[in-house]
Amino acid sequence: MKILVAGSCLSALIAKELGKRKHQLLDALHHVRLDAYMWYLSGEMPVGATEKQLLIIEEKAGEACVSPKKKELLAARLKNQTEKKLSNFTSLLKNADWLILDNHYDLSLPLHRIYADEKYCFLNVGEQAIAGESVGFFDLSHAAEIYAKLVYWIRLKNPQIKIIYINYPVSAWEKLRVDNYRLSRAQELKRIFEDAESQIPGLKVVPFIDVPDERLDLEKGVHYFDAEFYDLLADVVEFLANNDDFSFLCGHGNLGFHDLKKMISSSHGGENNHVNSTRVSELSHPYSNMPRRQYWKPSVAEPYPLVITDLYRKKFTISVQDAIATCGSCFAQHIGKRLRNGGYRYLDQEPAPKELGAEKAKALGYGLYSARYGNVYTSRQLVQLFQRAFDRLHFDEVWQNFQGRYIDPFRPNLCGEGEATAEVVLEAQRQHLKQVRRMFETLDVFVFTMGLTETWIHRDTSAVYPICPGVTAGCFDPNRYAFVNLDYATILDEMETFLAALKEVNSTAKVLLTVSPVPLTATAENRHVLLSTIASKSILRAVADRLYQSHKHVDYFPSYDIIMSPPYRGMFFKNNLRSIHEEGVDYVMSHFFDQHCLHEAEATSAIEQSTVPACTACGAAENAEEDGEAFCDEAFLELERQLDAS
């Protein structure tokens, strides 16, 4: 396995033992407090210095007449905290299998802010060798939050990395010291972990170990141990990295050296296998010893929300060659935008004419999806779009806007000022549907975001529309148009119809379903809009789950589940409680990219070699969305209400 270590020499010495077992040490970040590395990853505070600034600091140390030994120690610590060193170490996270951390400096040493020049401050771990400003010791009262953030930023670089956190061992010699600040802080941190260890998913913790004096290497110092002890810690690290269930290590208080050795031996099937016999006796029902993610308390209620992991596991791989098309409700626009920016091969069958400006292109529906069909909110709309594209369904209907010009009723808000004749609209429809057909025939992955159950249909032709006639165009006639609220059985049947039809024209196509977390703007049901929202989304989520369970080529990505679930407490919504913050979408998509992650070289290659039409309206999606809003037909319902009220 490829290993990185950070903290004190303890981690490095364990890695040295692991190296004897054919593991590969990629790099070591010595003399670094873990909160400082978290600040570096998150950008919360300046940590690294340039080589030039390092020279300035070393010159200051010389001017301060620091002893040669302290000067040498300071130089060693500074070199591990340069921008170059931190950057190189961080870049290796994506290649590492294991990351070993230890808390020696978190327990024992303060940070100092040292000014390399008038504008730049640099954090140094250790004694204040030169003039600087004390930042203080690691804040134990926020230890769980700090470590949770650290895990979050590390996992953004490498979602699969195993992170092993080592509590620096306590020796018998240390216990005899009445003024031992490190030991008192170790006891406090121990209590915090006993209460909050489960709040840090993804962090595998080695408990505090009592070390007998015979295991000390006093020639090096009281914080160094003999080879047998490092060998045992290497055993523990290997066990934690390779096993999800390590609960037998917990709940014992401080572990003695010999007790720990017996436990690890038993876990590997030793003669005194009390651990395995305990496990057998506990397997009395299906809920015994399930993976952590299958229990609510440790995986949902206790963790810091933004470090909840393992919410999505891909059913199939999306490769660099796969052409991806998006369709659905307005939330799907956010997904498409991030797929484009992530280097994926994103289909755009109807690129915007070059002469159109970004804002105009977006208003006409360019770049919103893989073709200019606008928002497709319901299963019935999707089936209708597919059937029209393959000449299985025909409508000659056109609407007139409030200025008397003709528009397309199936994308009424993408027609600009409208056309002078109905024939121009119908011809544009035919050209558009040719491109939709081409999209379905050539895509590799179809991403569909299910948005609504409520819709409006034509009583005679059964045509379905993205918005109620008369809101932005057309004229509402209750004898011609009817409200329909699709139920579970109907939606499931329509989605099965679509999947079967897609397979006929594209036998290898894969489908990724999502449910939009955006609530209804208004409901035509005679009940509170909140109740209609919950009913609608629940039905769609149930259909999506059924399709996921029934088809190998259908995956489900939990965008709705993440945004709406209790641990997130509505944090991703804007003040209107409908629109989703860009940061919320980024967080949702981080779970997607954790599973479908293109390496940088692959993403660049995909962009350079792609023969898929480029998305020429990407600028529109970026520039015209000043507040991150997606284009939604539904928004016109709220505008209509405001106009009526005025």
Secondary structure, DSSP 8 states (H G I E B T S, - for coil): -EEEEEESHHHHHHHHHHHTTT-EEEEEEES--HHHHHHHHHTSS---B-HHHHHHHHHHHHHTT--HHHHHHHHHHHHTTBHHHHHHHHHGGGG-SEEEEE-HHHHH--EEEEESSSS-EEEEESS--SS-EEEES--GGGHHHHHHHHHHHHHHH-TT-EEEEE---EEHHHHT-TT-HHHHHHHHHHHHHHHHGGGSTTEEEE--EEE-GGGB-TTT-TT-B-HHHHHHHHHHHHHHHH-S--GGGSSSSSEEHHHHHHHHHHHTT-SS-HHHHHHHHH-SSTTTT--GGGSHIIIIISS-GGG---S---SS---TT-EEEEEESTHHHHHHHHHHHTT-EE--SS---TTS-HHHHHHTTTTTSSSS-----SHHHHHHHHHHHTTS------EE-TTS-EE-TTSGGGSTT-BSSHHHHHHHHHHHHHHHHHHHHH-SEEEEEE--SEEEEETTT--EESS-TTSSSS---TTTEEEEE--HHHHHHHHHHHHHHHHHH-TT-EEEEEE-----S--SSSS-HHHHHHHHHHHHHHHHHHHHHH-TTEEE--HHHHHHSGGGTTTTB-TTSSSB-HHHHHHHHHHHHHHS---HHHHHHHHHH--S---TTHHHHHHS-TT-----TTHHHHHHHHHHH-
